[in-house]
Amino acid sequence: MGYREIYDAWKADPEAFWMEAAEAIDWDRKPTKALTEKGDNLYEWFADAECNTCWNAVDRHVEGGRADQAAIIYDSPITGRKETITYAELKDRVASLAGALRAKGVDKGDRVIIYMPMVPQALEAMLACGRIGAIHSVVFGGFAANELAVRIDDAQPKAIIAASCGLEPGRVVKYKPLLDGAIDIAKHKPEFTLILQREEEVADLIPGRDFDWVEAVEAAEPADCVPVEGNHPSYILYTSGTTGQPKGVIRHTAGQLVALNWTMKNIYNVDPGEVFWAASDVGWVVGHSYIAYAPLIHGNTTIVFEGKPVGTPDAGTFWRVISEHDVKSFFTAPTAFRAVKREDPKGDFVKKYDLSGLRVVYLAGERADPDTIVWAQDQLGVPVIDHWWQTETGWAIAANPVGIELLPVKLGSPSVPMPGYDVQVLDEGGNPMPAGELGAIAVKLPLPPGTLPTLWNAPERFQKSYLNTFPGYYETGDAGMIDEDGYLYIMARTDDVINVAGHRLSTGGMEEVLASHPDVAECAVIGVSDQLKGQLPVGFLCLNAGCNRPHEEVVAEVVKLVREKIGPVAAFKLAVVVDRLPKTRSGKILRGTMVSIADGSDWKMPATIDDPAILDEITEALQTIGYAK
């Protein structure tokens, strides 16, 4: 069956579709039905089942003949360390860690915050929580103390699992002082912490509260898997909220198992036993879904990579990892490829490695501009597939389902909605828009398994954030359109659609044009306030390494390009060249903060920013064109 037949089969009988997908999971008690309607537009999947995440991700593979297969490959170009952990070894390590947690009183339903760098123990901590039914909340390692404290107060963890440090190129980031500071600030105090001491930084432990990971694990009795209800939360993952108070996205256990397992073959086209690599971090949703859970649930080998796309040591590090570990399917953010392309525009590093095992590359996290996709396809000689999803959904809303059939790639589109998602483009009144017209992207309820059922301890906020704007729909917060072939185009966050003299224009569309200029490595467009036209677009350009042309020339050329491709209606006249763009650690450009700086509004330093110093450079650049006074 092709994509269309499978999508139509889901639409005709969603519950039968997901009950069939659920056959691939090991159940302690099988679900009697797929969907439970709770009222108030709330739904739960496989709620009456019983299962265990860790059993499905680890133990069943040991029993099913994969004991000696690599489960995790750890590759750290920063330290030069590499390690392969088999499924049998992973089971022993996770069972002992789960036993250590249980010995200190962690039980089913207790929360555990995990504050770790990209090391295998981060995954072991997540799986150990799942093994005993504890609910983990991973916080990006090195997050500021006050931000960690906010999450401690919201999740109220019994324990915090952390490492002594994380490693960045050229520096050691000490985690323990940040953790101590967060616990001091937080009203809620954890009963204990478990600290993984790394040789680059040995932290001081507070007697009675802090315990050494290795000692605790060595003294522990291994724990067995505890069956939990299908609607038992597997984890809480905090995502930024408009109020500054983070939103705790919940993932239910059974829905996550069924949905993620289904995606590995149907979307990413890997078979059990093959190596899958998502170059992300466990602090983000991609790290949860596609480093820690989906590959292991499906019986693949997953890669834990402690490095950067460039600088550890060079722009060839991705290709070395793919070549060395025989990666079949690779997933990263467009921003990572833009960084590689900027350093190595001709692809000299690509040619140094044997990439013949690589079948396909997936991009998500930011809009993948056509220029970056074309560059990657030309260099790698494999399909480069954009797909679109959110922290809230946990897996792709729209994708090219390569494991079902490789659909024609349309540059600028993440392709088509996946089974489970009835995607609509709506006007402000909630009416469907005609094909090709820009509107708000919404998904008809219920959402599929593996997506958020609600927010942690915030039911009203869940309704207000996602369900109230368009009754009967989940509001994605993204704007875009669907073409006559059913392909979806994500043009901007809803608040990035700018209104220039009454014309609704997508900043993403303008970025696409700027990125097509041969000297532009990366770009962003924001809408700034204008008395005459309401808003005007301003472009920020990062140029390719080795581009020595006068900046004014490049700016003049991109202004002309936008006029040619979009028309005078865009009123695009202002652009500045900058060294880099302000981003979150997951690679999302902080456009909202840039708008606030440009308009002279009050703004708060974003908790997730990669390098705060960049905002000073952005302010200076805006001042040169008369903004950010």
KEVEX-350306 format. One line per field, with one value per residue (C-alpha): residue number from 0; residue in one letter; chain; x, y, z. Coordinates in steps of 0.05 Angstrom, whole numbers. Layout:
! KEVEX-350306
nr <- NUM/...
rest <- A/...
kette <- A/...
c1 <- X/...
c2 <- Y/...
c3 <- Z/...
//
This chain:
! KEVEX-350306
nr <- 0/1/2/3/4/5/6/7/8/9/10/11/12/13/14/15/16/17/18/19/20/21/22/23/24/25/26/27/28/29/30/31/32/33/34/35/36/37/38/39/40/41/42/43/44/45/46/47/48/49/50/51/52/53/54/55/56/57/58/59/60/61/62/63/64/65/66/67/68/69/70/71/72/73/74/75/76/77/78/79/80/81/82/83/84/85/86/87/88/89/90/91/92/93/94/95/96/97/98/99/100/101/102/103/104/105/106/107/108/109/110/111/112/113/114/115/116/117/118/119/120/121/122/123/124/125/126/127/128/129/130/131/132/133/134/135/136/137/138/139/140/141/142/143/144/145/146/147/148/149/150/151/152/153/154/155/156/157/158/159/160/161/162/163/164/165/166/167/168/169/170/171/172/173/174/175/176/177/178/179/180/181/182/183/184/185/186/187/188/189/190/191/192/193/194/195/196/197/198/199/200/201/202/203/204/205/206/207/208/209/210/211/212/213/214/215/216/217/218/219/220/221/222/223/224/225/226/227/228/229/230/231/232/233/234/235/236/237/238/239/240/241/242/243/244/245/246/247/248/249/250/251/252/253/254/255/256/257/258/259/260/261/262/263/264/265/266/267/268/269/270/271/272/273/274/275/276/277/278/279/280/281/282/283/284/285/286/287/288/289/290/291/292/293/294/295/296/297/298/299/300/301/302/303/304/305/306/307/308/309/310/311/312/313/314/315/316/317/318/319/320/321/322/323/324/325/326/327/328/329/330/331/332/333/334/335/336/337/338/339/340/341/342/343/344/345/346/347/348/349/350/351/352/353/354/355/356/357/358/359/360/361/362/363/364/365/366/367/368/369/370/371/372/373/374/375/376/377/378/379/380/381/382/383/384/385/386/387/388/389/390/391/392/393/394/395/396/397/398/399/400/401/402/403/404/405/406/407/408/409/410/411/412/413/414/415/416/417/418/419/420/421/422/423/424/425/426/427/428/429/430/431/432/433/434/435/436/437/438/439/440/441/442/443/444/445/446/447/448/449/450/451/452/453/454/455/456/457/458/459/460/461/462/463/464/465/466/467/468/469/470/471/472/473/474/475/476/477/478/479/480/481/482/483/484/485/486/487/488/489/490/491/492/493/494/495/496/497/498/499/500/501/502/503/504/505/506/507/508/509/510/511/512/513/514/515/516/517/518/519/520/521/522/523/524/525/526/527/528/529/530/531/532/533/534/535/536/537/538/539/540/541/542/543/544/545/546/547/548/549/550/551/552/553/554/555/556/557/558/559/560/561/562/563/564/565/566/567/568/569/570/571/572/573/574/575/576/577/578/579/580/581/582/583/584/585/586/587/588/589/590/591/592/593/594/595/596/597/598/599/600/601/602/603/604/605/606/607/608/609/610/611/612/613/614/615/616/617/618/619/620/621/622/623/624/625/626/627/628
rest <- M/G/Y/R/E/I/Y/D/A/W/K/A/D/P/E/A/F/W/M/E/A/A/E/A/I/D/W/D/R/K/P/T/K/A/L/T/E/K/G/D/N/L/Y/E/W/F/A/D/A/E/C/N/T/C/W/N/A/V/D/R/H/V/E/G/G/R/A/D/Q/A/A/I/I/Y/D/S/P/I/T/G/R/K/E/T/I/T/Y/A/E/L/K/D/R/V/A/S/L/A/G/A/L/R/A/K/G/V/D/K/G/D/R/V/I/I/Y/M/P/M/V/P/Q/A/L/E/A/M/L/A/C/G/R/I/G/A/I/H/S/V/V/F/G/G/F/A/A/N/E/L/A/V/R/I/D/D/A/Q/P/K/A/I/I/A/A/S/C/G/L/E/P/G/R/V/V/K/Y/K/P/L/L/D/G/A/I/D/I/A/K/H/K/P/E/F/T/L/I/L/Q/R/E/E/E/V/A/D/L/I/P/G/R/D/F/D/W/V/E/A/V/E/A/A/E/P/A/D/C/V/P/V/E/G/N/H/P/S/Y/I/L/Y/T/S/G/T/T/G/Q/P/K/G/V/I/R/H/T/A/G/Q/L/V/A/L/N/W/T/M/K/N/I/Y/N/V/D/P/G/E/V/F/W/A/A/S/D/V/G/W/V/V/G/H/S/Y/I/A/Y/A/P/L/I/H/G/N/T/T/I/V/F/E/G/K/P/V/G/T/P/D/A/G/T/F/W/R/V/I/S/E/H/D/V/K/S/F/F/T/A/P/T/A/F/R/A/V/K/R/E/D/P/K/G/D/F/V/K/K/Y/D/L/S/G/L/R/V/V/Y/L/A/G/E/R/A/D/P/D/T/I/V/W/A/Q/D/Q/L/G/V/P/V/I/D/H/W/W/Q/T/E/T/G/W/A/I/A/A/N/P/V/G/I/E/L/L/P/V/K/L/G/S/P/S/V/P/M/P/G/Y/D/V/Q/V/L/D/E/G/G/N/P/M/P/A/G/E/L/G/A/I/A/V/K/L/P/L/P/P/G/T/L/P/T/L/W/N/A/P/E/R/F/Q/K/S/Y/L/N/T/F/P/G/Y/Y/E/T/G/D/A/G/M/I/D/E/D/G/Y/L/Y/I/M/A/R/T/D/D/V/I/N/V/A/G/H/R/L/S/T/G/G/M/E/E/V/L/A/S/H/P/D/V/A/E/C/A/V/I/G/V/S/D/Q/L/K/G/Q/L/P/V/G/F/L/C/L/N/A/G/C/N/R/P/H/E/E/V/V/A/E/V/V/K/L/V/R/E/K/I/G/P/V/A/A/F/K/L/A/V/V/V/D/R/L/P/K/T/R/S/G/K/I/L/R/G/T/M/V/S/I/A/D/G/S/D/W/K/M/P/A/T/I/D/D/P/A/I/L/D/E/I/T/E/A/L/Q/T/I/G/Y/A/K
kette <- A/A/A/A/A/A/A/A/A/A/A/A/A/A/A/A/A/A/A/A/A/A/A/A/A/A/A/A/A/A/A/A/A/A/A/A/A/A/A/A/A/A/A/A/A/A/A/A/A/A/A/A/A/A/A/A/A/A/A/A/A/A/A/A/A/A/A/A/A/A/A/A/A/A/A/A/A/A/A/A/A/A/A/A/A/A/A/A/A/A/A/A/A/A/A/A/A/A/A/A/A/A/A/A/A/A/A/A/A/A/A/A/A/A/A/A/A/A/A/A/A/A/A/A/A/A/A/A/A/A/A/A/A/A/A/A/A/A/A/A/A/A/A/A/A/A/A/A/A/A/A/A/A/A/A/A/A/A/A/A/A/A/A/A/A/A/A/A/A/A/A/A/A/A/A/A/A/A/A/A/A/A/A/A/A/A/A/A/A/A/A/A/A/A/A/A/A/A/A/A/A/A/A/A/A/A/A/A/A/A/A/A/A/A/A/A/A/A/A/A/A/A/A/A/A/A/A/A/A/A/A/A/A/A/A/A/A/A/A/A/A/A/A/A/A/A/A/A/A/A/A/A/A/A/A/A/A/A/A/A/A/A/A/A/A/A/A/A/A/A/A/A/A/A/A/A/A/A/A/A/A/A/A/A/A/A/A/A/A/A/A/A/A/A/A/A/A/A/A/A/A/A/A/A/A/A/A/A/A/A/A/A/A/A/A/A/A/A/A/A/A/A/A/A/A/A/A/A/A/A/A/A/A/A/A/A/A/A/A/A/A/A/A/A/A/A/A/A/A/A/A/A/A/A/A/A/A/A/A/A/A/A/A/A/A/A/A/A/A/A/A/A/A/A/A/A/A/A/A/A/A/A/A/A/A/A/A/A/A/A/A/A/A/A/A/A/A/A/A/A/A/A/A/A/A/A/A/A/A/A/A/A/A/A/A/A/A/A/A/A/A/A/A/A/A/A/A/A/A/A/A/A/A/A/A/A/A/A/A/A/A/A/A/A/A/A/A/A/A/A/A/A/A/A/A/A/A/A/A/A/A/A/A/A/A/A/A/A/A/A/A/A/A/A/A/A/A/A/A/A/A/A/A/A/A/A/A/A/A/A/A/A/A/A/A/A/A/A/A/A/A/A/A/A/A/A/A/A/A/A/A/A/A/A/A/A/A/A/A/A/A/A/A/A/A/A/A/A/A/A/A/A/A/A/A/A/A/A/A/A/A/A/A/A/A/A/A/A/A/A/A/A/A/A/A/A/A/A/A/A/A/A/A/A/A/A/A/A/A/A/A/A/A/A/A/A/A/A/A/A/A/A/A/A/A/A/A/A/A/A/A/A/A/A/A/A/A/A/A/A/A/A/A/A/A/A/A/A/A/A/A/A/A/A/A/A/A/A/A/A/A/A/A/A/A/A/A/A/A
c1 <- 0/23/18/-51/-82/-52/-73/-144/-146/-128/-181/-235/-223/-171/-181/-171/-109/-76/-99/-63/0/-5/6/81/87/95/36/28/-46/-69/-114/-187/-197/-153/-186/-220/-257/-252/-297/-275/-238/-191/-171/-127/-99/-95/-114/-137/-73/-13/59/129/173/239/216/197/262/311/291/248/307/353/302/288/358/389/429/496/473/496/440/480/543/574/619/651/698/707/740/760/722/680/639/591/538/500/428/449/497/445/395/444/463/392/366/421/408/333/350/392/334/284/331/328/252/234/170/118/91/149/184/259/294/352/405/457/504/504/531/500/482/431/392/404/373/311/302/314/257/212/232/202/146/178/163/226/236/300/327/381/449/479/412/415/401/338/308/324/292/227/224/240/182/134/153/169/219/237/307/353/403/460/531/589/599/585/636/636/693/749/713/684/614/608/538/542/545/485/447/464/441/376/361/375/327/272/217/212/273/290/304/370/413/454/517/556/628/665/740/742/710/699/644/640/583/540/537/468/438/486/506/558/526/577/575/499/493/545/508/440/397/375/302/251/204/140/78/42/-25/-26/-43/12/58/126/156/146/185/183/175/177/111/90/84/156/129/149/94/103/85/65/75/32/68/27/14/88/108/58/69/145/153/107/149/216/199/144/177/251/255/302/296/314/389/407/440/398/427/390/442/406/407/366/343/299/240/281/329/271/236/293/356/328/263/242/307/311/237/245/309/357/425/423/482/497/542/578/602/582/571/632/694/698/746/720/661/671/651/581/609/661/608/562/618/650/586/550/491/432/385/408/366/390/368/374/415/468/473/476/535/570/554/581/648/652/610/643/635/710/700/643/690/738/689/654/580/555/514/473/404/368/374/318/314/269/270/270/244/291/305/308/380/405/366/394/465/458/427/483/537/509/473/414/344/343/274/244/191/152/132/132/151/77/67/129/133/121/56/78/133/153/139/200/186/118/137/185/137/162/201/174/226/200/148/154/109/43/4/19/-35/-65/-63/-122/-87/-128/-110/-160/-176/-184/-257/-238/-261/-220/-177/-174/-112/-51/-75/-39/-75/-67/-49/-92/-103/-172/-181/-167/-91/-59/-23/44/22/8/-57/-52/0/29/-15/-43/-108/-135/-70/-74/-143/-123/-56/-81/-156/-195/-177/-208/-259/-250/-179/-109/-77/-5/16/45/20/23/-17/-35/-26/-73/-32/-43/29/36/79/100/114/123/101/33/65/118/66/75/24/55/3/-53/-17/-4/66/107/176/194/180/228/281/276/293/351/380/382/436/503/539/487/499/442/389/329/274/233/176/190/138/129/82/63/57/44/104/165/211/285/334/396/449/506/555/594/664/712/662/702/653/630/569/530/536/507/451/433/430/385/337/333/322/262/233/239/214/160/147/147/89/140/170/236/290/330/381/444/503/518/568/516/442/415/390/365/410/366/380/315/326/301/260/212/270/300/232/229/300/284/219/251/202/218/248/276/339/313/330/347/395/460/503/474/531/500/442/491/515/443/427/487/468/397/422/462/395/357/325/337/346
c2 <- 0/70/133/153/84/82/153/139/74/113/165/113/78/113/65/3/34/48/-19/-53/-11/-30/-103/-88/-70/-118/-109/-132/-122/-110/-49/-66/-1/52/119/145/211/249/308/381/359/315/246/188/130/57/82/13/-23/-38/-36/-12/34/4/-67/-48/-8/-56/-122/-150/-142/-180/-236/-232/-245/-175/-182/-173/-119/-48/-9/56/82/140/184/246/285/334/282/232/177/124/68/16/-11/-74/-86/-137/-86/-32/-75/-88/-15/10/-43/-26/49/37/-4/53/101/53/40/115/116/133/98/98/168/204/256/256/314/294/349/316/326/281/218/148/156/209/155/105/154/164/88/75/122/87/19/35/80/145/206/240/312/324/395/415/407/474/511/572/561/604/567/500/524/542/470/441/479/457/383/376/319/270/265/301/262/305/303/342/378/384/398/451/461/491/495/455/476/461/435/425/499/512/454/477/548/522/480/541/584/532/528/452/413/345/290/272/280/228/257/226/248/261/262/333/361/326/362/371/330/353/296/266/300/286/214/188/153/96/81/82/35/-14/-21/-30/-91/-90/-70/-106/-69/-43/-46/21/42/63/135/139/197/175/244/319/363/438/482/557/593/663/684/665/607/543/494/421/378/307/243/183/115/72/124/141/68/55/120/122/50/61/120/85/42/83/152/139/73/35/-38/-66/-75/-15/48/111/178/240/294/330/334/298/367/374/333/304/276/244/215/198/189/156/122/107/74/30/12/-9/-49/-1/24/98/146/192/247/297/349/404/404/449/459/389/388/411/414/340/312/291/254/218/193/171/135/103/77/59/106/89/146/214/268/338/411/455/504/450/440/515/518/461/493/560/529/481/509/464/401/385/348/306/276/250/199/137/154/97/66/130/125/188/252/285/358/389/444/505/517/482/533/502/527/485/424/429/438/377/334/354/338/273/244/220/247/304/305/363/344/384/371/403/389/381/327/285/261/286/321/324/284/246/174/142/74/72/108/164/219/273/325/396/445/488/436/383/342/313/300/234/185/211/284/316/382/444/515/563/637/679/656/582/572/529/569/552/515/559/612/631/617/587/513/471/396/367/332/281/284/216/172/198/272/313/295/358/400/380/409/462/439/510/532/472/493/566/552/500/487/552/591/541/497/423/435/436/503/493/566/560/594/565/536/470/466/431/366/365/386/430/492/521/594/623/622/656/717/719/733/807/857/906/959/909/852/789/766/708/723/651/665/724/683/631/685/713/643/632/686/650/690/681/623/637/690/714/764/799/849/916/969/1024/1084/1086/1013/979/933/929/870/873/820/794/760/714/707/646/636/667/719/784/827/894/884/940/902/838/877/913/846/812/872/867/791/799/852/804/742/769/838/910/892/862/931/897/950/939/885/881/833/801/748/702/699/692/621/573/513/471/519/559/633/679/724/748/775/809/843/869/897/930/961/985/942/911/842/787/747/681/622/578/625/594/657/721/764/757/802/861/850/848/913/948/923/948/1016/1024/1024/1068/1016/994/1064
c3 <- 0/-16/27/2/16/86/102/77/117/180/165/152/220/264/323/281/250/317/348/291/303/377/359/353/427/486/534/606/594/522/508/497/457/427/445/508/504/570/553/543/479/520/496/519/479/504/574/599/578/621/595/610/568/591/577/506/494/526/559/502/454/501/504/430/405/404/469/434/385/399/432/442/408/447/405/436/390/448/493/439/476/442/473/448/496/477/494/547/579/575/611/668/674/673/722/772/766/775/836/864/855/887/946/960/958/886/866/810/798/832/790/775/742/696/684/640/581/520/551/551/625/605/567/623/672/628/619/694/711/661/689/758/734/756/713/686/667/628/634/584/618/637/639/684/758/761/700/732/797/761/734/803/833/778/774/849/839/893/862/813/771/745/720/750/684/610/556/502/452/493/560/617/640/714/728/803/823/777/808/879/861/832/894/938/898/891/943/932/955/926/977/944/882/844/812/755/767/702/701/671/734/801/840/915/943/1002/1052/1062/1000/943/925/877/817/812/887/889/829/854/921/889/876/803/794/750/703/736/691/688/660/587/608/660/643/616/623/629/580/590/529/529/542/523/596/612/655/619/597/620/561/582/543/561/563/515/461/459/450/394/355/359/340/279/255/253/192/160/164/175/136/182/201/269/276/233/259/266/287/310/321/376/452/506/531/469/444/387/438/476/416/369/411/473/456/384/360/422/422/349/361/326/347/370/371/430/401/446/396/348/272/264/307/338/303/235/187/171/239/217/158/200/249/192/157/219/250/185/198/151/169/195/228/245/245/183/225/234/159/148/196/158/90/114/134/75/17/-35/6/10/76/49/-3/52/78/52/59/15/73/83/52/73/114/153/175/228/281/235/166/118/64/-6/-16/43/20/-51/-24/21/-35/-83/-33/-4/-64/-22/-10/40/72/111/162/212/284/353/425/437/384/398/326/255/237/165/131/70/91/59/90/56/-8/-26/-50/-98/-58/-63/-39/19/40/95/48/72/137/171/192/256/235/199/182/162/144/176/173/236/242/239/167/120/70/-4/-30/-35/14/78/144/213/214/260/270/279/346/370/362/350/402/427/427/489/526/570/608/675/730/683/650/640/608/561/538/530/495/445/442/453/389/341/377/358/334/363/346/324/328/258/194/125/68/34/-42/-91/-84/-8/8/70/72/140/126/196/268/268/300/245/191/181/157/108/87/93/57/100/83/108/135/117/44/45/81/26/-26/16/27/-48/-56/-68/-13/41/89/136/145/185/170/223/220/254/271/219/227/154/134/201/194/151/139/161/138/176/133/153/95/74/100/50/23/21/-19/8/51/16/-50/-21/14/-51/-88/-37/-37/-112/-107/-60/-106/-165/-130/-83/-112/-89/-42/7/17/31/32/96/110/152/152/220/242/272/291/362/372/424/438/392/334/332/314/368/321/376/417/355/342/414/408/341/367/432/473/540/532/576/563/535/580/522/486/462/470/502/473/404/424/433/362/337/374/343/274/282/306/241/203/252/299/371/395
//
